[in-house]
């Protein structure tokens, strides 16, 4: 889906800086691009930035369960605090948006290069539209070090691919970034510094062998028809979480995403490039998978009481976020009302056959060779597994026996009818 753009006018700024913000409706899930130009008191540009960002936040509800919220930049943005800096304060780029959300980054300069230094993000759980039924209300601040590599002065940093930072149940994601701090002479440079993720890798060239043709064919054979190569079964990954030195969550599964958008695609999750985070609790546990900073999948498990002395766990919630590199859009899907992989607490769940987790009408997760235990892990090992009905071969036994008996009965009935017909025919001839 191509982004749809809308423009709004410049905003009035404090006396010592001028900040022009341009917010444009981006692709699929109401992401908004931000274009910022910070100017000093002489109207000279000192910071220029244009980027897209979103935030994936895990928060606790009043029922002591955990939910995931996705926060995008909204059009109602202010700009208080942005400054070109001086001998005492570092240059700062700051924006405020939505119902009390704040994001900022300051910059440092060393040995002919500049880079981002500290990122501060404050989200406000009083924003009920985003943080529904939040247990704790009010602003929450996250401070992290920027992972941006140093950029030569008088160069513009550009990165189309998604870059993410995870800290304290928050994933901050940035893409389509164009940035220059410490702009010289008030003019944004035309020289660019491209991030590693955008740098193309050159495939090795091969020399075709020389073939001596002794005869020439006068007929041309039709070009072979090619069929799309089927997507291979994903490689299972082993994922685990620890609480201190003790393993508290075990999961083994092969994952395949099926996105039925305008251009349907099937994506295998590569466990070798997947970063694992999450949390363990007594009644709720979350496994967060980040595949190469472009695909995020959250699995949320909860405990339920089926009787006074019986507890079970099940997969209740799945959240997916995909970054589309072709147009910079963000695809997000979630399902908070699942009831999958139901198993007795203290056991592990296992299913070797392919299963489908319906996230919404456009997204599915196909799972293979699943084994998971989100609670009561002992000695870093899986407990006894309860197998899914798809794997339980004992169910096939009565089915096969019943089918065989039914077939035998049919054969006996047919033989009886044929024999009776012959007897009746013989009686007629007498």
Helices and strands as residue ranges (DSSP letters): E 18-25, E 32-39, E 45-60, E 66-72, E 77-78, E 92-97, E 101-110, E 113-124, E 139-145, E 151-152, E 156-159, E 163-167, E 170-181, G 184-186, E 192-194, G 196-198, E 237-243, E 246-259, E 265-268, G 271-273, E 274-279, E 284-291, E 295-307, E 310-323, E 330-335, E 340-344, E 348-351, E 355-358, E 363-373, E 385-387, H 394-429
